[in-house]
Amino acid sequence: MYVIGLDIGTTGTKALLVDCATGAVAGKGYQGYKLITNGARVEQDANDWIAASISSIREAMAGNEKISVSGISVSSQGASMVMTGQDGAPVGNAITWMDTRAGAEAAELEARLGNDYVYHMCGWRIFPSLDAAKILYLKRTGLEQPGIRYLSTIEIVNQFLTGRAIIDPTNAAIRQLLNIRTANWDARMLEALNLSPMQLPEIEPTGALVGGLSRAAAQATGLAEGIPVYSGAHDQYCASIGAAAIQAGDMLLSAGTTWVVLGLGTQPLFTPSFIAPSIHPVPGLFGAIASLSGSGVSLEWYRNKFLPETDYAVIDDEAARREPGDLFYYPYPLGAAYPIWNPDARAAFTGSTLEHDRYDYARAIMEGVAFGVRRTLIDFSQNGCSIHALKVLGGAAKSPLWTRLICDIANIRVELLREPDACALGAAVIAACGAGAYPDYHAATNAMVQHAATLEPDPERTKYFAEKFDRYSRQWAQMAQYYA
């Protein structure tokens, strides 16, 4: 039995054709798309999500046309939203989760509802980049018309695949519209936004049947009409399934454009720093997310601007030879969400000397981001999470230097996976369970998720970085105070 996991990410879409028996990937597809940026505005063309889904599925199926696909599920970026008209087509561009234009609306919601209410209702503190503030902003643009709906990424793709605009609880919560206590739209938030439930999608639990692949989607992708499509999840929750982080106490670092630490427990984790709890797809569990929003994109930016012809592997090798002392990097090029929560914060290098070269700065970026991971794990630990190991996946998992820095700086065992595209693999696991290949995620991940390597902290390097982290943290506290 084979299934397709489709991951609609921030910069592109991946499709994996996966053998349910072993988790082996029979085919992969990928298509990127652009961000449309202008100051605080960071948009995407929602039609690109559909075009990339078609292209990536076709690429994954190339040479595998004789394979019968038994199910499809979708992993998606969260809190990227577009208005749709009566015909279901997007009206204007999607406003992504990186867009912070709705600052005034976020402040208004905080004054009206209180951040404490919203945080404990949906698990996410009020912030301009999340959908509640953005919906209020859009309602004031004059673009709203009869039949307008507010849909995020996963609903747009599910609507293309099946004709039904379906969202799951993990994506609905990050929109700040779902009450995680009731698993339904929150009446107080909808009233504050003057929003009707009819303007929002239906909610189905992760793993529920959305519908069969429509004739139009089948013709576009080359797949058979009627293939079951199962409700997926926010990409980080799919990643936890794709990494076999499905038990209380498991901890995951998804190191892509944004680095996200996700821990699992049996109760929602509410903290003074606003770690974001939500319903996990595994029954009886809750996830808790801390998003380090400027992390992976910092190295992408640096390489594109200053080492444009240099392969990441070369940067990794050269940076590994450097020891830049107290050259520190603070990764806030997109402003700061967790734990500073200030969109006006900015990235900075400190401690520069005439001795530092381009690879010293690359190394400083890697260290600065890893320091953020250490600080985050301390936060989880101080709020009751017992952390024994960290499953690391995403682009940084391919870097021997970065994974070693995480291991030594955070003083934690690091587990690496055979399949780096854990979001798409997690979606495939959801589809496999939906199609009846396995009774639950535990059985499915035992068969379909394979570990590649384990790193243990080096005691001498751990001691060195503990002292360096103290110096880094003192400067970080000063910067946080400056932006307060």
C-alpha positions as CSV (number, residue, x, y, z in Angstrom):
1,M,0.0,0.0,0.0
2,Y,1.3,3.5,-0.9
3,V,0.2,6.9,0.2
4,I,1.1,10.5,-0.6
5,G,2.1,13.1,2.1
6,L,1.8,16.7,0.8
7,D,3.6,19.4,2.7
8,I,2.6,23.0,1.8
9,G,5.5,25.0,3.2
10,T,6.5,28.7,3.4
11,T,8.8,28.6,0.4
12,G,7.6,25.5,-1.5
13,T,5.6,22.3,-1.6
14,K,6.9,18.8,-1.2
15,A,5.2,15.5,-2.1
16,L,6.3,12.1,-0.9
17,L,5.1,8.8,-2.3
18,V,5.6,6.5,0.6
19,D,5.4,2.7,1.1
20,C,3.2,2.1,4.1
21,A,5.0,-1.1,5.0
22,T,8.5,0.4,5.6
23,G,8.2,4.1,5.2
24,A,10.5,3.9,2.2
25,V,10.1,6.9,-0.2
26,A,9.3,5.7,-3.7
27,G,9.1,9.2,-5.2
28,K,9.7,12.8,-4.3
29,G,8.5,16.0,-5.8
30,Y,9.1,19.7,-5.0
31,Q,8.2,23.1,-6.4
32,G,9.1,26.4,-4.8
33,Y,7.3,29.7,-4.9
34,K,8.1,33.3,-4.1
35,L,7.3,35.6,-1.2
36,I,6.0,39.0,-2.1
37,T,7.5,41.4,0.4
38,N,7.2,45.1,1.0
39,G,8.2,46.2,4.5
40,A,5.9,44.6,7.1
41,R,3.9,43.0,4.3
42,V,4.8,39.4,3.4
43,E,2.4,37.9,0.9
44,Q,2.0,34.9,-1.3
45,D,-0.2,34.0,-4.3
46,A,-2.5,31.3,-2.9
47,N,-2.8,29.9,-6.4
48,D,0.9,28.9,-6.2
49,W,0.0,26.4,-3.4
50,I,-2.3,24.6,-5.9
51,A,0.2,24.8,-8.8
52,A,3.0,23.5,-6.6
53,S,0.8,20.7,-5.3
54,I,0.0,19.5,-8.8
55,S,3.7,19.8,-9.9
56,S,5.1,18.1,-6.9
57,I,2.6,15.2,-7.0
58,R,3.4,14.7,-10.7
59,E,7.1,14.7,-10.0
60,A,6.7,12.2,-7.1
61,M,4.6,9.9,-9.4
62,A,7.0,10.1,-12.4
63,G,8.1,6.5,-13.0
64,N,5.6,5.2,-10.4
65,E,2.5,5.4,-12.6
66,K,1.7,1.7,-11.9
67,I,1.6,2.3,-8.2
68,S,-2.0,2.6,-6.8
69,V,-2.3,5.4,-4.2
70,S,-4.5,4.5,-1.2
71,G,-4.7,7.9,0.5
72,I,-3.5,11.5,0.6
73,S,-3.0,13.9,3.5
74,V,-1.8,17.5,3.8
75,S,0.7,19.2,6.1
76,S,0.7,23.0,5.9
77,Q,2.2,26.2,7.1
78,G,-0.1,27.8,9.7
79,A,-1.6,31.3,9.9
80,S,-1.2,32.2,6.2
81,M,-4.6,33.3,5.1
82,V,-6.5,34.5,2.0
83,M,-10.0,35.8,1.3
84,T,-12.0,33.7,-1.1
85,G,-15.1,34.8,-3.1
86,Q,-18.4,33.0,-3.8
87,D,-16.7,30.9,-6.5
88,G,-14.0,29.7,-4.0
89,A,-11.2,31.5,-5.8
90,P,-8.7,33.7,-3.9
91,V,-9.4,37.4,-3.7
92,G,-6.0,39.1,-3.7
93,N,-2.8,37.6,-2.2
94,A,-2.5,35.5,0.9
95,I,-1.2,37.3,4.0
96,T,1.5,35.0,5.4
97,W,2.4,34.2,9.0
98,M,5.4,36.5,8.6
99,D,3.3,39.6,7.8
100,T,3.1,42.1,10.7
101,R,1.0,44.9,9.2
102,A,-1.9,44.4,11.6
103,G,-0.2,45.8,14.7
104,A,-2.9,48.3,15.4
105,E,-5.6,45.6,15.2
106,A,-3.6,43.3,17.5
107,A,-3.4,46.1,20.1
108,E,-7.2,46.6,19.7
109,L,-7.9,42.9,20.3
110,E,-5.7,42.9,23.3
111,A,-7.5,45.9,24.7
112,R,-10.9,44.4,24.0
113,L,-10.4,40.7,24.9
114,G,-7.3,40.7,27.0
115,N,-4.2,38.7,26.1
116,D,-4.7,36.3,29.0
117,Y,-8.2,35.3,27.6
118,V,-7.0,34.8,24.1
119,Y,-3.8,32.9,25.1
120,H,-5.7,30.5,27.3
121,M,-8.5,30.1,24.8
122,C,-6.5,29.2,21.7
123,G,-2.9,28.7,23.0
124,W,-1.4,31.6,21.1
125,R,-0.9,35.1,22.4
126,I,-2.2,38.0,20.4
127,F,0.3,39.0,17.7
128,P,0.0,40.9,14.4
129,S,1.1,38.0,12.2
130,L,-1.8,35.7,13.3
131,D,-5.1,35.5,11.6
132,A,-7.4,37.2,14.2
133,A,-5.6,40.6,13.9
134,K,-5.3,40.1,10.1
135,I,-9.0,39.4,9.6
136,L,-9.8,42.6,11.5
137,Y,-7.3,44.5,9.3
138,L,-8.9,43.0,6.1
139,K,-12.4,43.9,7.2
140,R,-11.3,47.5,7.3
141,T,-9.9,47.5,3.8
142,G,-13.3,47.6,2.1
143,L,-12.6,44.4,0.2
144,E,-15.1,42.3,2.0
145,Q,-18.2,41.5,0.0
146,P,-21.1,39.0,0.2
147,G,-19.8,35.4,0.2
148,I,-16.3,36.3,1.4
149,R,-14.6,33.6,3.4
150,Y,-11.3,33.6,5.3
151,L,-9.4,30.5,4.5
152,S,-5.8,29.4,5.4
153,T,-3.4,27.2,3.5
154,I,-4.7,23.8,4.4
155,E,-8.3,24.6,3.5
156,I,-7.3,26.0,0.1
157,V,-5.5,22.8,-0.7
158,N,-8.2,20.5,0.7
159,Q,-10.8,22.4,-1.3
160,F,-8.7,21.9,-4.5
161,L,-8.3,18.2,-3.8
162,T,-11.9,17.3,-2.8
163,G,-14.1,20.4,-3.1
164,R,-14.4,20.7,0.7
165,A,-12.6,23.5,2.5
166,I,-11.6,21.6,5.7
167,I,-9.4,22.7,8.5
168,D,-8.0,20.6,11.4
169,P,-7.7,21.7,15.1
170,T,-4.0,22.5,15.0
171,N,-4.3,24.9,12.1
172,A,-7.5,26.4,13.5
173,A,-5.9,27.1,16.8
174,I,-2.9,29.0,15.3
175,R,-5.5,31.2,13.5
176,Q,-6.5,32.3,17.1
177,L,-10.1,31.4,16.2
178,L,-10.4,27.9,17.8
179,N,-11.0,27.3,21.5
180,I,-8.8,24.4,22.4
181,R,-11.1,23.5,25.3
182,T,-14.1,22.9,23.1
183,A,-12.4,22.2,19.7
184,N,-14.8,24.7,18.1
185,W,-14.8,28.3,16.9
186,D,-14.7,30.7,19.8
187,A,-17.8,32.8,20.1
188,R,-16.1,35.7,21.9
189,M,-13.4,36.0,19.3
190,L,-15.8,35.8,16.4
191,E,-18.0,38.5,18.0
192,A,-14.9,40.7,18.5
193,L,-14.1,40.3,14.8
194,N,-17.7,40.6,13.6
195,L,-17.2,37.3,11.9
196,S,-19.8,34.7,11.1
197,P,-19.0,30.9,11.3
198,M,-20.2,30.8,7.7
199,Q,-17.1,32.8,6.8
200,L,-14.9,30.1,8.2
201,P,-14.2,26.5,7.1
202,E,-15.5,23.3,8.6
203,I,-13.4,21.7,11.3
204,E,-12.5,18.0,11.1
205,P,-10.1,16.1,13.4
206,T,-6.8,15.1,12.0
207,G,-7.2,11.7,10.3
208,A,-10.9,12.2,9.4
209,L,-12.0,11.6,5.8
210,V,-12.3,14.9,3.9
211,G,-13.5,13.3,0.7
212,G,-12.4,11.6,-2.5
213,L,-10.1,13.2,-5.0
214,S,-12.2,15.3,-7.3
215,R,-12.3,14.7,-11.1
216,A,-10.6,18.1,-11.7
217,A,-7.8,17.4,-9.2
218,A,-7.4,13.9,-10.5
219,Q,-7.0,15.2,-14.1
220,A,-4.5,17.9,-12.9
221,T,-2.3,15.5,-10.8
222,G,-2.6,12.4,-13.0
223,L,-4.0,10.4,-10.0
224,A,-7.1,8.3,-9.9
225,E,-10.4,10.0,-9.1
226,G,-11.8,9.2,-5.7
227,I,-8.6,8.5,-3.8
228,P,-9.4,9.2,-0.1
229,V,-8.1,12.5,1.3
230,Y,-7.7,12.6,5.0
231,S,-7.6,15.7,7.3
232,G,-4.0,16.6,8.0
233,A,-2.4,19.0,10.4
234,H,-0.2,22.1,11.0
235,D,3.3,21.3,9.6
236,Q,4.9,21.1,13.1
237,Y,2.4,18.6,14.3
238,C,2.8,16.6,11.1
239,A,6.6,16.8,11.8
240,S,6.1,15.3,15.2
241,I,4.3,12.3,13.7
242,G,6.9,12.0,11.0
243,A,9.7,12.0,13.7
244,A,7.8,9.5,15.9
245,A,7.5,12.2,18.6
246,I,4.1,10.9,19.7
247,Q,4.4,10.3,23.5
248,A,4.4,12.6,26.5
249,G,7.9,13.9,27.1
250,D,9.0,13.7,23.5
251,M,10.8,16.8,22.2
252,L,11.2,17.9,18.6
253,L,13.3,20.6,16.8
254,S,12.1,21.3,13.3
255,A,14.9,23.4,11.8
256,G,13.7,24.9,8.6
257,T,13.1,28.5,7.6
258,T,11.7,29.0,11.1
259,W,13.0,26.8,13.9
260,V,10.3,25.4,16.1
261,V,10.6,23.5,19.3
262,L,7.7,21.3,20.0
263,G,7.2,19.3,23.3
264,L,4.4,16.8,24.1
265,G,2.5,16.4,27.3
266,T,-0.8,15.3,28.7
267,Q,-2.0,18.8,29.7
268,P,-1.8,22.2,27.9
269,L,1.4,24.0,28.7
270,F,0.8,27.7,29.5
271,T,3.9,29.7,30.4
272,P,4.8,33.4,31.1
273,S,6.8,33.4,27.9
274,F,3.7,32.3,25.9
275,I,4.8,28.9,24.7
276,A,1.8,27.8,22.5
277,P,-0.1,24.7,23.6
278,S,-2.6,23.0,21.3
279,I,-4.5,19.7,20.8
280,H,-2.1,17.1,19.4
281,P,-3.4,14.6,16.7
282,V,-2.6,11.7,19.1
283,P,-5.7,11.3,21.3
284,G,-5.1,12.5,24.9
285,L,-1.9,14.5,24.1
286,F,-1.2,18.2,23.8
287,G,1.7,19.8,21.9
288,A,3.4,23.0,23.0
289,I,5.3,25.1,20.4
290,A,8.0,27.8,20.7
291,S,8.7,29.4,17.3
292,L,12.2,30.9,16.8
293,S,11.1,32.8,13.8
294,G,14.4,34.4,12.5
295,S,16.5,31.2,12.8
296,G,16.9,29.3,9.6
297,V,16.1,32.3,7.5
298,S,19.1,34.1,9.0
299,L,21.6,31.7,7.4
300,E,19.6,31.7,4.1
301,W,19.8,35.5,4.1
302,Y,23.5,35.6,4.9
303,R,24.4,33.0,2.3
304,N,22.3,34.7,-0.4
305,K,23.8,38.1,0.3
306,F,27.4,37.4,1.1
307,L,28.2,33.9,-0.1
308,P,25.9,33.5,-3.1
309,E,28.0,31.1,-5.1
310,T,28.9,29.0,-2.1
311,D,27.3,25.6,-1.3
312,Y,26.0,25.1,2.2
313,A,28.3,22.2,2.7
314,V,31.3,24.4,2.0
315,I,30.0,27.0,4.5
316,D,29.5,24.2,7.0
317,D,33.1,23.0,6.5
318,E,34.7,26.4,6.7
319,A,32.6,27.6,9.7
320,A,33.6,24.4,11.5
321,R,37.2,25.5,11.4
322,R,36.4,28.9,13.0
323,E,36.2,29.8,16.7
324,P,34.9,33.4,16.6
325,G,35.1,34.1,20.3
326,D,32.5,36.5,21.5
327,L,31.2,37.4,18.0
328,F,27.5,37.0,18.7
329,Y,24.4,37.0,16.5
330,Y,20.9,37.7,17.6
331,P,18.4,36.3,15.1
332,Y,15.6,38.8,14.8
333,P,15.6,39.8,11.1
334,L,11.7,39.4,11.0
335,G,11.2,41.0,14.4
336,A,10.8,38.9,17.5
337,A,8.0,36.6,18.4
338,Y,8.7,34.1,21.2
339,P,10.1,35.0,23.7
340,I,10.5,38.8,23.2
341,W,7.1,39.3,21.3
342,N,8.1,42.6,19.7
343,P,7.8,43.0,15.9
344,D,10.1,46.0,16.0
345,A,13.1,44.0,17.3
346,R,16.0,43.6,14.8
347,A,18.8,41.2,14.2
348,A,22.3,42.2,15.3
349,F,25.9,41.0,15.4
350,T,28.0,42.1,18.4
351,G,31.7,41.7,19.2
352,S,33.0,42.2,15.6
353,T,36.8,42.7,15.2
354,L,39.0,43.2,12.2
355,E,40.0,39.5,12.5
356,H,36.6,38.1,11.6
357,D,35.9,36.9,8.1
358,R,32.7,35.8,6.3
359,Y,32.8,32.3,7.8
360,D,33.2,33.6,11.3
361,Y,29.9,35.4,10.8
362,A,28.3,32.3,9.4
363,R,29.5,30.4,12.5
364,A,28.2,33.1,14.7
365,I,24.7,32.8,13.1
366,M,24.8,29.0,13.8
367,E,25.8,29.5,17.4
368,G,23.3,32.3,18.0
369,V,20.5,30.2,16.7
370,A,21.6,27.2,18.8
371,F,21.8,29.5,21.9
372,G,18.1,30.2,21.2
373,V,17.4,26.5,21.3
374,R,19.2,26.2,24.6
375,R,17.2,29.1,26.1
376,T,14.0,27.5,24.8
377,L,14.7,24.1,26.3
378,I,15.5,25.8,29.6
379,D,12.1,27.4,29.4
380,F,10.3,24.1,28.8
381,S,12.2,22.5,31.6
382,Q,11.4,25.2,34.1
383,N,7.7,24.9,33.3
384,G,7.6,21.2,34.1
385,C,8.8,19.4,31.0
386,S,11.3,16.5,31.5
387,I,13.6,16.6,28.5
388,H,15.9,13.6,27.7
389,A,16.6,13.9,24.0
390,L,15.8,16.2,21.0
391,K,14.7,14.9,17.7
392,V,16.2,17.2,15.0
393,L,14.9,17.5,11.5
394,G,14.7,20.0,8.6
395,G,17.4,21.7,6.6
396,A,19.8,22.2,9.6
397,A,19.7,18.4,10.3
398,K,21.9,18.0,7.1
399,S,24.6,20.2,8.7
400,P,27.2,18.2,10.8
401,L,28.3,21.5,12.4
402,W,24.9,22.8,13.3
403,T,23.7,19.6,14.7
404,R,26.9,19.2,16.8
405,L,26.5,22.8,18.0
406,I,22.9,22.1,19.1
407,C,24.0,19.0,20.9
408,D,26.9,20.7,22.8
409,I,25.3,24.1,23.4
410,A,22.0,22.6,24.6
411,N,23.8,19.8,26.4
412,I,21.3,17.2,25.1
413,R,21.3,14.0,23.1
414,V,20.3,14.7,19.5
415,E,18.5,12.1,17.4
416,L,18.6,12.5,13.6
417,L,16.1,10.9,11.2
418,R,16.6,8.9,7.9
419,E,13.9,10.9,6.1
420,P,14.6,14.7,6.5
421,D,11.2,15.7,5.1
422,A,9.3,14.8,8.3
423,C,6.3,17.1,7.7
424,A,5.5,15.3,4.5
425,L,6.3,11.9,6.0
426,G,4.0,12.7,8.9
427,A,1.2,13.6,6.5
428,A,1.9,10.2,4.8
429,V,1.6,8.4,8.2
430,I,-1.8,10.2,8.8
431,A,-2.9,8.9,5.3
432,A,-1.7,5.4,6.1
433,C,-3.7,5.3,9.3
434,G,-6.7,6.7,7.5
435,A,-6.4,4.1,4.8
436,G,-6.4,1.3,7.3
437,A,-2.7,0.3,7.0
438,Y,-2.3,0.7,10.8
439,P,-4.6,1.0,13.8
440,D,-2.9,4.1,15.3
441,Y,0.1,6.4,15.0
442,H,2.2,4.2,17.4
443,A,2.0,1.2,15.1
444,A,2.5,3.3,12.0
445,T,5.6,5.2,13.2
446,N,7.2,2.0,14.5
447,A,7.1,0.8,10.9
448,M,7.5,3.9,8.9
449,V,9.9,6.2,10.8
450,Q,13.6,5.3,10.9
451,H,16.4,7.0,12.9
452,A,19.7,7.7,11.2
453,A,22.1,8.7,13.9
454,T,22.4,9.8,17.6
455,L,24.8,12.5,18.9
456,E,25.9,12.7,22.5
457,P,27.2,16.0,24.1
458,D,30.9,16.4,24.4
459,P,31.6,17.3,28.1
460,E,34.5,19.8,27.4
461,R,32.6,21.6,24.6
462,T,29.4,21.7,26.7
463,K,31.3,23.4,29.6
464,Y,32.9,25.9,27.1
465,F,29.5,26.8,25.6
466,A,27.8,27.0,29.0
467,E,30.2,29.9,29.9
468,K,29.7,31.4,26.4
469,F,25.9,31.2,26.7
470,D,26.1,33.2,30.0
471,R,27.8,36.0,28.2
472,Y,25.5,35.8,25.2
473,S,22.5,35.8,27.6
474,R,23.6,39.0,29.4
475,Q,23.8,40.8,26.1
476,W,20.5,39.3,25.0
477,A,18.8,40.6,28.2
478,Q,20.0,44.1,27.4
479,M,18.7,43.8,23.9
480,A,15.3,42.6,25.1
481,Q,15.1,45.5,27.5
482,Y,16.0,47.9,24.7
483,Y,13.1,46.6,22.6
484,A,10.6,46.4,25.5
